[in-house]
Amino acid sequence: MTLIVTSEYDLNRIPAPNLPLAPQEYNSRYIEQLNNVLRLYFNQLDNFTRQLNTATDTSGLRVPYGAFHQDGYTTLTNTIPNSGSTAAIVVASTANFASAGTIIIEKELISYTGKTATTFTGITRSQYGSSGASHTAGVYVTEAQAVPSATTALAIPFDTTDASNGVSINSTDNSKIVFATAGYYNVQFSIQLLNGKSSIDNVTLWFRQNTVDIPYSAGIATVPTGPGTKLGASIVAWNLVLPVNAGDNIQLMMASDSGDTVAGTYPPGTAPVHPVAPSIILTATFVSALPT
C-alpha cells in the first residue's frame, strides 16, 4: 500500500464509512453487517497508521518532489591555436549545450551564437573579463550561464530532471519550476559561481514566484579572483520554505555587480578523480498542506 501525501489528499485521509441503518428490533444479520463495515474501516486505519509509525521504513509515503540541475560539458577535439581565432570550435559533442550561449575553456569564457552536433559557431573570444589563450585538443569545454548585463538579471535555466513527482521544469520556459500540487515546499539550491576577472565581484541571488520577486529571499555572495590558470570560484547554497498553489512556478534569479561572473559547470577532475560540478542544482520537497 502506497500512501500519497499531498495537500489535496490530506495524508490520503480515509473517509468514514456509510453505516447501514439500524432496525427497530435486534437483528443478528444487521449486527454482522455492521461489524464487517467497521472491521474494514479500522483495518484501513491500522494499515495507514502502521506505516506512519514505522521507525525504520517510510517507504509507504510518497510526497511531491523535484530535483533538477544545469550542466553541459564535453572535450575539445581540435586545438585552438591562439587567443584571436574566431573559427568554429570543434568538440566531441554539443548535445547538452544551449543553442546559443557561453562556454568555458580553461580560464577563458567564449560566447557563441549557434552550434552543430560537434561545433560551436559565431565565436567571440575573451568574454566576461577573461583573457584569450590557445587551448590544446583534449581539454574540457563546459557551459556557463551569464547575466545579460550588470543591470539586467538572469532567470537561471535548468536542462536536466534528476527526479520528479508533481514538480517539473516548464516545457516552454526552462527557468521555471512548476508545482502541480499546492502546499508548503522546502526549496534548496546550490550554484557554482566562476569569475574570470582580475578583481572580486558580488553576485545577488533571489527567487521569484509567478514572475514576482519573493520578499526576503535574496542573498549576496562575493566571488574571488582565480589562482593562476584557474577561474575564481565560489559555491553558494541556501534554502527557503514557501507556500505555493497548484500551477505556481518559481525562478532562481541572478545578478552580478560587474556583469561578468557566471554560473558555470566545473569539469571532472583527474588527480584526484572527482565528478562534474553542475553550475546549478535545485530541489523542491513537499513539507505540509496549506492552512485550511
N, C-alpha and C positions, 0 to 999 in steps of 0.2 A: 504494500500500500504506500503510495507516494502522496504526501500532503503538500498541496500547492499553497505557499504562503504569500499572499498579496493583500493589498488593502481592500480590494473588492470582495475577496473570499473570506476575509477576517479569520485567518488560520483554518480555512476550509471548514467553517462552522457547520456543525451537523444539526439540522433543524429537528425540533421536537416532533414526534410522530402524531398523526391524527388518530386519537384513541377511538375504539368502537363505542357506540352509545350503550350505556348500561340498561339492562332490562329492569322492570319494576320488581321482579322477584329474582331470587338466586337462580343462576343458570350456570352449570359447570362448563358448558361449551363456551359461554362468554368469558368465563374466568381463564380458560385455556387460551382463547384467542388474545385476551388482554395480556397474559403473561408472555405469549410469543412476540407480540409487538414490542413490549417493554424489554424483553430479553435482547431482541435485535438492536434496539436503540442503545442499550447500555453496553452491548458488545462493541458497537461502533465508537462509543465514547471511550471505552477501555483501550481499543486499538490506537485511538488518537492520543490519549494522554500517555500511553506507554511509550510511544515514540518521543514525545516531548520530554519525558522524564528519564530516558535512557542516558546514562552517564558517559558511555564510550562511543555511541554511534548516533549521529544525527542524519544518517543517510536518507531518512524518510522525509526530510524537509527540503523544499526546493523553492528558493526565492528568486525574484528578478535580479539579474546582474549583467554586467558587460565589462569586457576588458579589451582595450584597443592600443595600438601603437603606430608610430610612423617611422619608417626607416627606408633605406634604399642603399645598397652597396654592391659593388662589382669590382673588377680589376681592369687596369689599363692594358690594352692589347698592343698599341703602337706607342713608341716613345714620343714625347712632346719635346722637340729639340731645343727650344729656347723660350724666353719669357714673353716674346711678342707674337708667337704663332697663333693665328686665329683659325687654322684649319680644323675641320671636323675632328672631334676627339673620339677615337675608336676604343671600345671597351668590349668586355666579354658579353654583356647583356645590359639593356636599359629597361628591362621588364618592370622593375619595382620603382621606377622614377617617374615623376610627373612629366607631362608633355612639354612643359617649359619651366625653367626654374634655375636653381643654383646647385653646383656640385663642389665638393671639396677634394682636392688632390694634394696630399701632404699639408703644407701650410697655406696653400693658395685657394681662394674662392673664385669660381668661374661661373659666369651666367651663360645660359643657353636658351635659345628660342624655339628649338624643335629637336626631334630625335627620330632615329630609325631603330630597328631592332638592336643594332650594335654601335650606333654613333650618336653623339650629341652635336647639333649643328647650331649656327648662329651664335658663335662663341664671342664672349667679351671677357678679357683676362683681368686679373688683379682687382677683383671686386671687393667691396666692403672693407676697405682699408688694408687688404692683404697685398703682398708683393708677388709678382710673377716670377716663375723659375722654370727650368727644364724639369721633366719628370720621366723616369725610366719605366719602360713597359714592365708590368707585373705589380706595380704599387696599387693600393686600394683607391677606389673612387667612391665617395659617399655622398649622400643627399643632404642638403641644408634647406631650412625654412627661414626665409629672410623677410624682415619687415619692409613694406613698400618705401618708407622714408622715416626720418627721425620724428616726423609729426603725424604719421599715419600708422595705426595699429594693424597687426596681422591676426586674423582668426585662424588658429593653427589647424591644419588638416590632418586627418588620420587615414591611413591606407590599408590597415590590416586589423581584422577582428580576430582576437585570440579566443574569446569565449563570449557567448551571448544568450540571454534568456529574457526577452522583453525589453532589452536595452540595445540599441543598434546605431550604426552610422547612417545618417540621412543619405538616401540614394542619389540625390541631386546636389547636395552640398556637404562634402565630406568633412567640413569643420564642425558640423552639428551632430551632437549625440542625442538621440531621440528616446523618450521613455514611453512605453506602451501602457504602463500601469502607474496609477497615482500612488504617492507615498513619500515618506522621508527616505532619502538616499545618502549614503556616505560616498562622496566623490573624492578620489585621490588622484594625484598626478605626480610625475617626475619629468623634468625636462633637462636635456643636456645642452648647455649654452656654450658657444665657442666664439672666441674673439681673435680676429686676425690683425687687429691694430697694434700699434706700439704703445697704446695708453689704455687704462682701465675704462670700463663702461658700466653704466647702470641699466638694468632691464627691469621693467614693470610687467607683472603678470596678474591677470584677474579673470573672473568668469562673467559671462553674460547668460541670461535665461530669456529665451524667446527674443533675442537680439537686444535686450535691455541689460545694462550693467547691474550686477548683483552688489548691493551695498556691502562695504567692509570685506570684500573678497580679494582685494588687491594686496600685493606684496612687492618689494623691491629687492633685487639682488645685484651685487657688484661682481663683475666678471673680470678676472685679472688678465694681464698680458701673458703670452706663452713663453715657456722656456726654450731657448734655442730654436730648433726646427719644428716645434710643435705649437699648435694654437693654444691660446689661453682657454682654460676650461673650468666650468663650474656647474655642478648639478644641483638643481633646486627641486624641492618637493614639499607639498603640504596637502591638507585635506579640508573639506567643509561638509557639513550635513545640511541639506536643503530640501524643502518641500517642493514636489512637482505634481502637476496634474497630468492625466493621461494625454499624450500628444505633445507635451512640452519638450523643448530642446535646450541644451546648454552648449556654450562655446568657451574654449580657453583662449584668451586674448594675450597678445604680447606686444610690447613697445620697447624701443631701445633709444636711449638718450642721444647716441651718436647716429643711430640708424644703421649701424654696421654689425652689431652682434647678431649671430644666427642661432637657431636651434638646429643642431647638426648631429647626424649619425656618426658615431666614432667606430672605426674599423676594428675587426678582431685582432687580438694580439698573438704573437708567436713565441715570445720569450719574456715572461711566461705566457702560456696559452690562455686566452680569455675570449668570451663570446663578444659579438657585436653589441655596442651600446646604442639602442634606438634613440632618436632625437627626442621623442615624446612617448610616454606611457600614461594611459588614463584608465582608471577603473571606476565603476559605479555599482554599489551593492545596496539592495533594499534593506532598510532598517526597521521601519514601522509604518503602520497605516496612518493616514491623515486624521486629525481630530474630527469627530462627527458631531 
